Amino acid sequence: MASTPKSKPKYSWKFWLLLILIIVVIGGCIGLYVSRGWIKRAYYSYEARTSLGSQTEKLGSALSTLGLKNANTPPKCIEEPVYGYATPQLQCIAERQNYLVIGTTAVSKANFTTKARELDSLLKSNGWITTSNSATTLGEWFGDVTAGKDYSTDIDSVRNNGNTHCSLVFNVAYSNPKPPAFEIRMSCSSPVLEKIKNDAIF
């Protein structure tokens, strides 16, 4: 009796291997598409946090004396309307802030003004630009505040580097505080938005 020939598989192992590879690639592309928002937020959060820590360290004891400590602050990422842009923009921001009473003694006032002048020099050497309607330098601004000036507009410094925009803001928290006091806020955000890169972040 003649033996019945074995039927060949309809699809070869090469076909199945190719099919598996195609499924893996498509699955990977879908996963990457779905997670792209998380990846962007993680990257920009890292940029903001790293820049804030680096700049705080570079501005050293002058910044610390003026109230800002080198503490780890978790960044926050938000998509919000930004002036100059038609659609909400993603911004990941790391910041530190403090409210500080200068005190009433001449020694305390002189110490703050001296550290402000020192910070002026450090900001300039590290690529920061300082602007204000009420003073040309931090030293001048602090001199006015410690002298009891009833009202002083904010004084802002900004720095852009790569994907990061950093700002440092000093303001008198309310009119004529007694004893003299101020609020300090430093933040770094990523990515840099071209249309507002010279503005301070509040």
Biotite code that builds the C-alpha atoms (Angstrom):
import biotite.structure as struc

atoms = struc.array([
    struc.Atom([0.000, 0.000, 0.000], chain_id="A", res_id=1, res_name="MET", atom_name="CA", element="C"),
    struc.Atom([1.356, 3.404, -0.958], chain_id="A", res_id=2, res_name="ALA", atom_name="CA", element="C"),
    struc.Atom([1.892, 5.847, 1.918], chain_id="A", res_id=3, res_name="SER", atom_name="CA", element="C"),
    struc.Atom([-0.064, 9.115, 1.958], chain_id="A", res_id=4, res_name="THR", atom_name="CA", element="C"),
    struc.Atom([2.310, 12.058, 1.502], chain_id="A", res_id=5, res_name="PRO", atom_name="CA", element="C"),
    struc.Atom([2.482, 14.480, 4.451], chain_id="A", res_id=6, res_name="LYS", atom_name="CA", element="C"),
    struc.Atom([0.883, 17.852, 3.773], chain_id="A", res_id=7, res_name="SER", atom_name="CA", element="C"),
    struc.Atom([3.178, 20.852, 4.048], chain_id="A", res_id=8, res_name="LYS", atom_name="CA", element="C"),
    struc.Atom([2.339, 23.562, 6.620], chain_id="A", res_id=9, res_name="PRO", atom_name="CA", element="C"),
    struc.Atom([0.288, 26.365, 5.067], chain_id="A", res_id=10, res_name="LYS", atom_name="CA", element="C"),
    struc.Atom([2.728, 28.975, 6.453], chain_id="A", res_id=11, res_name="TYR", atom_name="CA", element="C"),
    struc.Atom([6.436, 28.535, 7.063], chain_id="A", res_id=12, res_name="SER", atom_name="CA", element="C"),
    struc.Atom([8.216, 29.449, 10.297], chain_id="A", res_id=13, res_name="TRP", atom_name="CA", element="C"),
    struc.Atom([9.634, 32.512, 8.521], chain_id="A", res_id=14, res_name="LYS", atom_name="CA", element="C"),
    struc.Atom([6.115, 33.822, 7.989], chain_id="A", res_id=15, res_name="PHE", atom_name="CA", element="C"),
    struc.Atom([5.258, 33.446, 11.673], chain_id="A", res_id=16, res_name="TRP", atom_name="CA", element="C"),
    struc.Atom([8.531, 35.074, 12.732], chain_id="A", res_id=17, res_name="LEU", atom_name="CA", element="C"),
    struc.Atom([7.871, 38.026, 10.444], chain_id="A", res_id=18, res_name="LEU", atom_name="CA", element="C"),
    struc.Atom([4.310, 38.328, 11.755], chain_id="A", res_id=19, res_name="LEU", atom_name="CA", element="C"),
    struc.Atom([5.538, 38.367, 15.362], chain_id="A", res_id=20, res_name="ILE", atom_name="CA", element="C"),
    struc.Atom([8.127, 41.035, 14.531], chain_id="A", res_id=21, res_name="LEU", atom_name="CA", element="C"),
    struc.Atom([5.464, 43.176, 12.857], chain_id="A", res_id=22, res_name="ILE", atom_name="CA", element="C"),
    struc.Atom([3.179, 42.867, 15.892], chain_id="A", res_id=23, res_name="ILE", atom_name="CA", element="C"),
    struc.Atom([6.038, 43.782, 18.248], chain_id="A", res_id=24, res_name="VAL", atom_name="CA", element="C"),
    struc.Atom([6.974, 46.841, 16.165], chain_id="A", res_id=25, res_name="VAL", atom_name="CA", element="C"),
    struc.Atom([3.355, 48.033, 15.922], chain_id="A", res_id=26, res_name="ILE", atom_name="CA", element="C"),
    struc.Atom([2.874, 47.468, 19.663], chain_id="A", res_id=27, res_name="GLY", atom_name="CA", element="C"),
    struc.Atom([6.051, 49.398, 20.411], chain_id="A", res_id=28, res_name="GLY", atom_name="CA", element="C"),
    struc.Atom([4.955, 52.319, 18.223], chain_id="A", res_id=29, res_name="CYS", atom_name="CA", element="C"),
    struc.Atom([1.549, 52.420, 19.926], chain_id="A", res_id=30, res_name="ILE", atom_name="CA", element="C"),
    struc.Atom([3.188, 52.286, 23.365], chain_id="A", res_id=31, res_name="GLY", atom_name="CA", element="C"),
    struc.Atom([5.613, 55.058, 22.439], chain_id="A", res_id=32, res_name="LEU", atom_name="CA", element="C"),
    struc.Atom([2.781, 57.211, 21.093], chain_id="A", res_id=33, res_name="TYR", atom_name="CA", element="C"),
    struc.Atom([0.710, 56.737, 24.238], chain_id="A", res_id=34, res_name="VAL", atom_name="CA", element="C"),
    struc.Atom([3.645, 57.388, 26.598], chain_id="A", res_id=35, res_name="SER", atom_name="CA", element="C"),
    struc.Atom([5.218, 60.291, 24.687], chain_id="A", res_id=36, res_name="ARG", atom_name="CA", element="C"),
    struc.Atom([3.556, 62.832, 26.998], chain_id="A", res_id=37, res_name="GLY", atom_name="CA", element="C"),
    struc.Atom([4.976, 61.125, 30.085], chain_id="A", res_id=38, res_name="TRP", atom_name="CA", element="C"),
    struc.Atom([8.440, 60.939, 28.503], chain_id="A", res_id=39, res_name="ILE", atom_name="CA", element="C"),
    struc.Atom([8.413, 64.659, 27.673], chain_id="A", res_id=40, res_name="LYS", atom_name="CA", element="C"),
    struc.Atom([7.272, 65.568, 31.189], chain_id="A", res_id=41, res_name="ARG", atom_name="CA", element="C"),
    struc.Atom([9.925, 63.366, 32.786], chain_id="A", res_id=42, res_name="ALA", atom_name="CA", element="C"),
    struc.Atom([12.658, 64.902, 30.620], chain_id="A", res_id=43, res_name="TYR", atom_name="CA", element="C"),
    struc.Atom([11.617, 68.524, 31.138], chain_id="A", res_id=44, res_name="TYR", atom_name="CA", element="C"),
    struc.Atom([11.116, 67.940, 34.875], chain_id="A", res_id=45, res_name="SER", atom_name="CA", element="C"),
    struc.Atom([14.671, 66.664, 35.101], chain_id="A", res_id=46, res_name="TYR", atom_name="CA", element="C"),
    struc.Atom([15.959, 69.693, 33.172], chain_id="A", res_id=47, res_name="GLU", atom_name="CA", element="C"),
    struc.Atom([14.108, 72.142, 35.433], chain_id="A", res_id=48, res_name="ALA", atom_name="CA", element="C"),
    struc.Atom([15.151, 70.445, 38.693], chain_id="A", res_id=49, res_name="ARG", atom_name="CA", element="C"),
    struc.Atom([18.781, 70.100, 37.627], chain_id="A", res_id=50, res_name="THR", atom_name="CA", element="C"),
    struc.Atom([19.052, 73.724, 36.503], chain_id="A", res_id=51, res_name="SER", atom_name="CA", element="C"),
    struc.Atom([17.495, 75.046, 39.705], chain_id="A", res_id=52, res_name="LEU", atom_name="CA", element="C"),
    struc.Atom([19.932, 73.043, 41.830], chain_id="A", res_id=53, res_name="GLY", atom_name="CA", element="C"),
    struc.Atom([22.907, 74.054, 39.687], chain_id="A", res_id=54, res_name="SER", atom_name="CA", element="C"),
    struc.Atom([22.088, 77.769, 39.709], chain_id="A", res_id=55, res_name="GLN", atom_name="CA", element="C"),
    struc.Atom([21.341, 77.781, 43.445], chain_id="A", res_id=56, res_name="THR", atom_name="CA", element="C"),
    struc.Atom([24.767, 76.272, 44.050], chain_id="A", res_id=57, res_name="GLU", atom_name="CA", element="C"),
    struc.Atom([26.535, 78.749, 41.734], chain_id="A", res_id=58, res_name="LYS", atom_name="CA", element="C"),
    struc.Atom([24.952, 81.752, 43.475], chain_id="A", res_id=59, res_name="LEU", atom_name="CA", element="C"),
    struc.Atom([26.217, 80.361, 46.770], chain_id="A", res_id=60, res_name="GLY", atom_name="CA", element="C"),
    struc.Atom([26.123, 81.968, 50.201], chain_id="A", res_id=61, res_name="SER", atom_name="CA", element="C"),
    struc.Atom([24.881, 85.314, 48.865], chain_id="A", res_id=62, res_name="ALA", atom_name="CA", element="C"),
    struc.Atom([21.634, 83.684, 47.777], chain_id="A", res_id=63, res_name="LEU", atom_name="CA", element="C"),
    struc.Atom([21.432, 81.623, 50.959], chain_id="A", res_id=64, res_name="SER", atom_name="CA", element="C"),
    struc.Atom([21.852, 84.694, 53.196], chain_id="A", res_id=65, res_name="THR", atom_name="CA", element="C"),
    struc.Atom([19.106, 86.430, 51.240], chain_id="A", res_id=66, res_name="LEU", atom_name="CA", element="C"),
    struc.Atom([16.735, 83.632, 52.175], chain_id="A", res_id=67, res_name="GLY", atom_name="CA", element="C"),
    struc.Atom([16.931, 80.880, 49.571], chain_id="A", res_id=68, res_name="LEU", atom_name="CA", element="C"),
    struc.Atom([18.168, 77.509, 50.751], chain_id="A", res_id=69, res_name="LYS", atom_name="CA", element="C"),
    struc.Atom([19.379, 74.675, 48.532], chain_id="A", res_id=70, res_name="ASN", atom_name="CA", element="C"),
    struc.Atom([16.458, 72.320, 49.156], chain_id="A", res_id=71, res_name="ALA", atom_name="CA", element="C"),
    struc.Atom([15.113, 69.703, 46.762], chain_id="A", res_id=72, res_name="ASN", atom_name="CA", element="C"),
    struc.Atom([11.750, 70.781, 45.341], chain_id="A", res_id=73, res_name="THR", atom_name="CA", element="C"),
    struc.Atom([9.737, 68.384, 43.157], chain_id="A", res_id=74, res_name="PRO", atom_name="CA", element="C"),
    struc.Atom([8.932, 69.972, 39.771], chain_id="A", res_id=75, res_name="PRO", atom_name="CA", element="C"),
    struc.Atom([5.343, 70.320, 38.566], chain_id="A", res_id=76, res_name="LYS", atom_name="CA", element="C"),
    struc.Atom([4.301, 70.033, 34.926], chain_id="A", res_id=77, res_name="CYS", atom_name="CA", element="C"),
    struc.Atom([1.253, 71.849, 33.587], chain_id="A", res_id=78, res_name="ILE", atom_name="CA", element="C"),
    struc.Atom([-0.227, 72.768, 30.235], chain_id="A", res_id=79, res_name="GLU", atom_name="CA", element="C"),
    struc.Atom([-1.663, 76.262, 30.453], chain_id="A", res_id=80, res_name="GLU", atom_name="CA", element="C"),
    struc.Atom([-2.435, 79.290, 28.289], chain_id="A", res_id=81, res_name="PRO", atom_name="CA", element="C"),
    struc.Atom([0.641, 81.445, 27.739], chain_id="A", res_id=82, res_name="VAL", atom_name="CA", element="C"),
    struc.Atom([0.599, 84.961, 26.314], chain_id="A", res_id=83, res_name="TYR", atom_name="CA", element="C"),
    struc.Atom([1.654, 84.944, 22.667], chain_id="A", res_id=84, res_name="GLY", atom_name="CA", element="C"),
    struc.Atom([0.676, 81.328, 21.988], chain_id="A", res_id=85, res_name="TYR", atom_name="CA", element="C"),
    struc.Atom([-2.566, 80.129, 20.411], chain_id="A", res_id=86, res_name="ALA", atom_name="CA", element="C"),
    struc.Atom([-2.641, 76.822, 22.297], chain_id="A", res_id=87, res_name="THR", atom_name="CA", element="C"),
    struc.Atom([-1.756, 75.817, 25.891], chain_id="A", res_id=88, res_name="PRO", atom_name="CA", element="C"),
    struc.Atom([1.957, 75.209, 26.397], chain_id="A", res_id=89, res_name="GLN", atom_name="CA", element="C"),
    struc.Atom([3.674, 72.538, 28.479], chain_id="A", res_id=90, res_name="LEU", atom_name="CA", element="C"),
    struc.Atom([5.869, 73.951, 31.242], chain_id="A", res_id=91, res_name="GLN", atom_name="CA", element="C"),
    struc.Atom([7.683, 71.921, 33.898], chain_id="A", res_id=92, res_name="CYS", atom_name="CA", element="C"),
    struc.Atom([8.641, 74.202, 36.779], chain_id="A", res_id=93, res_name="ILE", atom_name="CA", element="C"),
    struc.Atom([10.867, 73.690, 39.820], chain_id="A", res_id=94, res_name="ALA", atom_name="CA", element="C"),
    struc.Atom([10.863, 76.520, 42.333], chain_id="A", res_id=95, res_name="GLU", atom_name="CA", element="C"),
    struc.Atom([11.833, 77.634, 45.831], chain_id="A", res_id=96, res_name="ARG", atom_name="CA", element="C"),
    struc.Atom([10.520, 80.610, 47.724], chain_id="A", res_id=97, res_name="GLN", atom_name="CA", element="C"),
    struc.Atom([10.742, 82.216, 51.129], chain_id="A", res_id=98, res_name="ASN", atom_name="CA", element="C"),
    struc.Atom([9.523, 85.230, 53.080], chain_id="A", res_id=99, res_name="TYR", atom_name="CA", element="C"),
    struc.Atom([12.277, 86.884, 55.066], chain_id="A", res_id=100, res_name="LEU", atom_name="CA", element="C"),
    struc.Atom([12.306, 89.596, 57.721], chain_id="A", res_id=101, res_name="VAL", atom_name="CA", element="C"),
    struc.Atom([15.373, 91.815, 57.434], chain_id="A", res_id=102, res_name="ILE", atom_name="CA", element="C"),
    struc.Atom([15.250, 93.139, 60.974], chain_id="A", res_id=103, res_name="GLY", atom_name="CA", element="C"),
    struc.Atom([15.715, 96.583, 62.433], chain_id="A", res_id=104, res_name="THR", atom_name="CA", element="C"),
    struc.Atom([19.381, 96.670, 63.459], chain_id="A", res_id=105, res_name="THR", atom_name="CA", element="C"),
    struc.Atom([21.964, 98.498, 61.368], chain_id="A", res_id=106, res_name="ALA", atom_name="CA", element="C"),
    struc.Atom([24.106, 95.345, 61.269], chain_id="A", res_id=107, res_name="VAL", atom_name="CA", element="C"),
    struc.Atom([21.262, 93.252, 59.850], chain_id="A", res_id=108, res_name="SER", atom_name="CA", element="C"),
    struc.Atom([20.390, 95.843, 57.217], chain_id="A", res_id=109, res_name="LYS", atom_name="CA", element="C"),
    struc.Atom([24.022, 96.280, 56.183], chain_id="A", res_id=110, res_name="ALA", atom_name="CA", element="C"),
    struc.Atom([24.496, 92.504, 55.895], chain_id="A", res_id=111, res_name="ASN", atom_name="CA", element="C"),
    struc.Atom([21.535, 92.147, 53.515], chain_id="A", res_id=112, res_name="PHE", atom_name="CA", element="C"),
    struc.Atom([22.694, 95.055, 51.353], chain_id="A", res_id=113, res_name="THR", atom_name="CA", element="C"),
    struc.Atom([26.258, 93.664, 51.216], chain_id="A", res_id=114, res_name="THR", atom_name="CA", element="C"),
    struc.Atom([25.027, 90.205, 50.207], chain_id="A", res_id=115, res_name="LYS", atom_name="CA", element="C"),
    struc.Atom([22.757, 91.785, 47.590], chain_id="A", res_id=116, res_name="ALA", atom_name="CA", element="C"),
    struc.Atom([25.762, 93.504, 45.994], chain_id="A", res_id=117, res_name="ARG", atom_name="CA", element="C"),
    struc.Atom([27.667, 90.208, 46.097], chain_id="A", res_id=118, res_name="GLU", atom_name="CA", element="C"),
    struc.Atom([24.711, 88.490, 44.420], chain_id="A", res_id=119, res_name="LEU", atom_name="CA", element="C"),
    struc.Atom([24.684, 91.201, 41.737], chain_id="A", res_id=120, res_name="ASP", atom_name="CA", element="C"),
    struc.Atom([28.221, 90.215, 40.797], chain_id="A", res_id=121, res_name="SER", atom_name="CA", element="C"),
    struc.Atom([27.463, 86.474, 40.821], chain_id="A", res_id=122, res_name="LEU", atom_name="CA", element="C"),
    struc.Atom([24.352, 86.898, 38.694], chain_id="A", res_id=123, res_name="LEU", atom_name="CA", element="C"),
    struc.Atom([26.275, 88.878, 36.102], chain_id="A", res_id=124, res_name="LYS", atom_name="CA", element="C"),
    struc.Atom([29.161, 86.399, 35.935], chain_id="A", res_id=125, res_name="SER", atom_name="CA", element="C"),
    struc.Atom([26.709, 83.495, 35.513], chain_id="A", res_id=126, res_name="ASN", atom_name="CA", element="C"),
    struc.Atom([24.797, 85.018, 32.618], chain_id="A", res_id=127, res_name="GLY", atom_name="CA", element="C"),
    struc.Atom([21.763, 86.475, 34.413], chain_id="A", res_id=128, res_name="TRP", atom_name="CA", element="C"),
    struc.Atom([20.097, 89.735, 33.321], chain_id="A", res_id=129, res_name="ILE", atom_name="CA", element="C"),
    struc.Atom([18.515, 91.940, 36.022], chain_id="A", res_id=130, res_name="THR", atom_name="CA", element="C"),
    struc.Atom([15.678, 94.395, 35.373], chain_id="A", res_id=131, res_name="THR", atom_name="CA", element="C"),
    struc.Atom([13.449, 96.623, 37.509], chain_id="A", res_id=132, res_name="SER", atom_name="CA", element="C"),
    struc.Atom([11.533, 99.894, 37.250], chain_id="A", res_id=133, res_name="ASN", atom_name="CA", element="C"),
    struc.Atom([12.738, 101.002, 40.674], chain_id="A", res_id=134, res_name="SER", atom_name="CA", element="C"),
    struc.Atom([16.454, 100.077, 40.819], chain_id="A", res_id=135, res_name="ALA", atom_name="CA", element="C"),
    struc.Atom([19.300, 99.162, 38.489], chain_id="A", res_id=136, res_name="THR", atom_name="CA", element="C"),
    struc.Atom([20.890, 96.595, 40.826], chain_id="A", res_id=137, res_name="THR", atom_name="CA", element="C"),
    struc.Atom([19.934, 94.356, 43.741], chain_id="A", res_id=138, res_name="LEU", atom_name="CA", element="C"),
    struc.Atom([22.263, 96.341, 45.977], chain_id="A", res_id=139, res_name="GLY", atom_name="CA", element="C"),
    struc.Atom([20.373, 99.535, 45.188], chain_id="A", res_id=140, res_name="GLU", atom_name="CA", element="C"),
    struc.Atom([16.999, 97.798, 45.606], chain_id="A", res_id=141, res_name="TRP", atom_name="CA", element="C"),
    struc.Atom([17.913, 96.380, 49.025], chain_id="A", res_id=142, res_name="PHE", atom_name="CA", element="C"),
    struc.Atom([19.325, 99.731, 50.070], chain_id="A", res_id=143, res_name="GLY", atom_name="CA", element="C"),
    struc.Atom([15.921, 101.293, 49.413], chain_id="A", res_id=144, res_name="ASP", atom_name="CA", element="C"),
    struc.Atom([14.009, 98.495, 51.159], chain_id="A", res_id=145, res_name="VAL", atom_name="CA", element="C"),
    struc.Atom([16.214, 98.484, 54.260], chain_id="A", res_id=146, res_name="THR", atom_name="CA", element="C"),
    struc.Atom([15.914, 102.277, 54.430], chain_id="A", res_id=147, res_name="ALA", atom_name="CA", element="C"),
    struc.Atom([12.169, 101.809, 54.810], chain_id="A", res_id=148, res_name="GLY", atom_name="CA", element="C"),
    struc.Atom([10.999, 102.754, 51.333], chain_id="A", res_id=149, res_name="LYS", atom_name="CA", element="C"),
    struc.Atom([7.231, 102.505, 51.449], chain_id="A", res_id=150, res_name="ASP", atom_name="CA", element="C"),
    struc.Atom([6.849, 100.751, 48.110], chain_id="A", res_id=151, res_name="TYR", atom_name="CA", element="C"),
    struc.Atom([9.269, 99.189, 45.662], chain_id="A", res_id=152, res_name="SER", atom_name="CA", element="C"),
    struc.Atom([8.388, 97.271, 42.522], chain_id="A", res_id=153, res_name="THR", atom_name="CA", element="C"),
    struc.Atom([9.798, 93.807, 42.006], chain_id="A", res_id=154, res_name="ASP", atom_name="CA", element="C"),
    struc.Atom([13.346, 93.328, 40.829], chain_id="A", res_id=155, res_name="ILE", atom_name="CA", element="C"),
    struc.Atom([13.784, 90.393, 38.473], chain_id="A", res_id=156, res_name="ASP", atom_name="CA", element="C"),
    struc.Atom([16.711, 88.453, 37.066], chain_id="A", res_id=157, res_name="SER", atom_name="CA", element="C"),
    struc.Atom([16.402, 85.940, 34.223], chain_id="A", res_id=158, res_name="VAL", atom_name="CA", element="C"),
    struc.Atom([18.706, 83.412, 32.589], chain_id="A", res_id=159, res_name="ARG", atom_name="CA", element="C"),
    struc.Atom([18.173, 81.145, 29.573], chain_id="A", res_id=160, res_name="ASN", atom_name="CA", element="C"),
    struc.Atom([20.368, 78.161, 28.867], chain_id="A", res_id=161, res_name="ASN", atom_name="CA", element="C"),
    struc.Atom([19.580, 75.296, 26.501], chain_id="A", res_id=162, res_name="GLY", atom_name="CA", element="C"),
    struc.Atom([16.111, 73.950, 27.340], chain_id="A", res_id=163, res_name="ASN", atom_name="CA", element="C"),
    struc.Atom([15.809, 75.892, 30.601], chain_id="A", res_id=164, res_name="THR", atom_name="CA", element="C"),
    struc.Atom([14.542, 79.331, 31.587], chain_id="A", res_id=165, res_name="HIS", atom_name="CA", element="C"),
    struc.Atom([15.328, 80.492, 35.147], chain_id="A", res_id=166, res_name="CYS", atom_name="CA", element="C"),
    struc.Atom([14.098, 83.544, 37.031], chain_id="A", res_id=167, res_name="SER", atom_name="CA", element="C"),
    struc.Atom([14.871, 85.129, 40.397], chain_id="A", res_id=168, res_name="LEU", atom_name="CA", element="C"),
    struc.Atom([12.326, 87.577, 41.826], chain_id="A", res_id=169, res_name="VAL", atom_name="CA", element="C"),
    struc.Atom([12.517, 89.795, 44.916], chain_id="A", res_id=170, res_name="PHE", atom_name="CA", element="C"),
    struc.Atom([9.512, 91.786, 46.057], chain_id="A", res_id=171, res_name="ASN", atom_name="CA", element="C"),
    struc.Atom([8.232, 93.596, 49.116], chain_id="A", res_id=172, res_name="VAL", atom_name="CA", element="C"),
    struc.Atom([5.300, 91.411, 50.085], chain_id="A", res_id=173, res_name="ALA", atom_name="CA", element="C"),
    struc.Atom([3.097, 94.310, 51.182], chain_id="A", res_id=174, res_name="TYR", atom_name="CA", element="C"),
    struc.Atom([3.323, 98.066, 51.583], chain_id="A", res_id=175, res_name="SER", atom_name="CA", element="C"),
    struc.Atom([5.837, 99.259, 54.143], chain_id="A", res_id=176, res_name="ASN", atom_name="CA", element="C"),
    struc.Atom([6.315, 96.089, 56.243], chain_id="A", res_id=177, res_name="PRO", atom_name="CA", element="C"),
    struc.Atom([7.684, 96.705, 59.743], chain_id="A", res_id=178, res_name="LYS", atom_name="CA", element="C"),
    struc.Atom([10.336, 95.561, 60.290], chain_id="A", res_id=179, res_name="PRO", atom_name="CA", element="C"),
    struc.Atom([11.434, 95.565, 56.625], chain_id="A", res_id=180, res_name="PRO", atom_name="CA", element="C"),
    struc.Atom([10.726, 92.239, 54.911], chain_id="A", res_id=181, res_name="ALA", atom_name="CA", element="C"),
    struc.Atom([10.644, 90.797, 51.413], chain_id="A", res_id=182, res_name="PHE", atom_name="CA", element="C"),
    struc.Atom([9.742, 87.684, 49.470], chain_id="A", res_id=183, res_name="GLU", atom_name="CA", element="C"),
    struc.Atom([12.240, 85.799, 47.310], chain_id="A", res_id=184, res_name="ILE", atom_name="CA", element="C"),
    struc.Atom([11.271, 83.321, 44.609], chain_id="A", res_id=185, res_name="ARG", atom_name="CA", element="C"),
    struc.Atom([13.601, 81.396, 42.308], chain_id="A", res_id=186, res_name="MET", atom_name="CA", element="C"),
    struc.Atom([12.370, 79.023, 39.621], chain_id="A", res_id=187, res_name="SER", atom_name="CA", element="C"),
    struc.Atom([13.543, 77.168, 36.532], chain_id="A", res_id=188, res_name="CYS", atom_name="CA", element="C"),
    struc.Atom([11.185, 75.976, 33.812], chain_id="A", res_id=189, res_name="SER", atom_name="CA", element="C"),
    struc.Atom([11.601, 73.751, 30.789], chain_id="A", res_id=190, res_name="SER", atom_name="CA", element="C"),
    struc.Atom([11.213, 73.910, 27.840], chain_id="A", res_id=191, res_name="PRO", atom_name="CA", element="C"),
    struc.Atom([12.140, 77.527, 27.078], chain_id="A", res_id=192, res_name="VAL", atom_name="CA", element="C"),
    struc.Atom([9.247, 79.371, 25.440], chain_id="A", res_id=193, res_name="LEU", atom_name="CA", element="C"),
    struc.Atom([10.738, 81.761, 22.904], chain_id="A", res_id=194, res_name="GLU", atom_name="CA", element="C"),
    struc.Atom([8.048, 84.436, 23.232], chain_id="A", res_id=195, res_name="LYS", atom_name="CA", element="C"),
    struc.Atom([8.420, 84.815, 27.014], chain_id="A", res_id=196, res_name="ILE", atom_name="CA", element="C"),
    struc.Atom([12.022, 83.808, 27.558], chain_id="A", res_id=197, res_name="LYS", atom_name="CA", element="C"),
    struc.Atom([12.952, 87.240, 28.921], chain_id="A", res_id=198, res_name="ASN", atom_name="CA", element="C"),
    struc.Atom([10.080, 87.343, 31.435], chain_id="A", res_id=199, res_name="ASP", atom_name="CA", element="C"),
    struc.Atom([10.276, 86.346, 35.080], chain_id="A", res_id=200, res_name="ALA", atom_name="CA", element="C"),
    struc.Atom([8.084, 83.453, 36.250], chain_id="A", res_id=201, res_name="ILE", atom_name="CA", element="C"),
    struc.Atom([5.623, 84.270, 39.030], chain_id="A", res_id=202, res_name="PHE", atom_name="CA", element="C"),
])
